[in-house]
Amino acid sequence: MSDEGKNRAGIRPGLEVDIVLKQDQRTGKTTRGIVKDILTKSPNHPHGIKVRLADGQVGRVKVIVSGKLDGE
């Protein structure tokens, strides 16, 4: 996994991201959504920055989806 989801500076409301929900941590299954709130206060976190998606789900960012072209 890249470090993009571990640094708070790279995450802002409105970004499309893949997160791992608490109940999916064992499997690593990701859920895609739009960031509504950033819940982690520290500038970085080893397991990913915790966010709340627009639909209310909470999890840690694994991949930032928006702002990238396919193949980048």
GIPEHU-V123340 format. One record per residue. RES is the residue in three letters. SS is DSSP state (2 for helix, 1 for strand, 0 for the rest). OMEGA is omega in degrees with one decimal (NA if undefined). D_FIRST is the distance of its C-alpha to the first C-alpha in Angstrom with 1 decimal. Layout:
res: [RES;RES]
ss: [SS;SS]
omega: [OMEGA;OMEGA]
d_first: [D_FIRST;D_FIRST]
//
This chain:
res: [MET;SER;ASP;GLU;GLY;LYS;ASN;ARG;ALA;GLY;ILE;ARG;PRO;GLY;LEU;GLU;VAL;ASP;ILE;VAL;LEU;LYS;GLN;ASP;GLN;ARG;THR;GLY;LYS;THR;THR;ARG;GLY;ILE;VAL;LYS;ASP;ILE;LEU;THR;LYS;SER;PRO;ASN;HIS;PRO;HIS;GLY;ILE;LYS;VAL;ARG;LEU;ALA;ASP;GLY;GLN;VAL;GLY;ARG;VAL;LYS;VAL;ILE;VAL;SER;GLY;LYS;LEU;ASP;GLY;GLU]
ss: [0;0;0;2;2;2;1;2;2;2;0;0;0;0;0;1;1;1;1;1;1;2;2;2;0;0;0;0;0;0;1;1;1;1;1;1;1;1;0;0;0;0;0;1;0;0;0;0;0;1;1;1;1;0;0;0;0;1;1;1;1;1;1;1;0;0;0;0;0;0;0;0]
omega: [176.9;-177.8;-172.4;-179.7;-175.9;-177.5;-175.8;-176.6;-177.3;-175.5;178.7;177.6;180.0;177.7;172.4;-175.2;167.6;178.5;170.9;177.5;-179.5;-176.7;-179.6;-176.5;-178.6;-177.9;-177.8;179.2;-178.7;178.2;-177.7;177.5;-179.4;-179.5;173.9;-178.1;172.8;-174.0;178.7;-178.8;-177.9;-177.2;176.3;-179.4;-175.0;-178.9;-179.3;179.7;-179.4;-179.1;170.3;178.6;-179.8;179.7;175.0;179.7;-178.2;177.2;-178.2;-176.8;174.1;-177.4;171.2;-173.1;-174.3;178.6;178.9;174.0;176.6;178.1;177.9;NA]
d_first: [0.0;3.8;6.6;8.6;9.0;10.0;13.0;16.1;17.7;15.4;16.1;19.7;21.8;22.0;18.5;17.1;13.8;12.1;12.4;12.6;16.3;17.8;19.4;16.3;14.3;15.6;14.7;11.4;13.5;12.7;15.6;16.2;18.6;20.0;19.5;23.0;22.6;20.2;20.9;19.1;21.7;20.0;18.4;14.9;13.6;11.2;10.3;10.3;13.6;16.0;17.8;20.7;20.7;24.0;24.9;24.6;21.6;19.6;16.0;12.8;10.9;7.4;8.2;11.4;13.5;16.8;17.9;16.1;18.0;17.1;15.9;14.8]
//
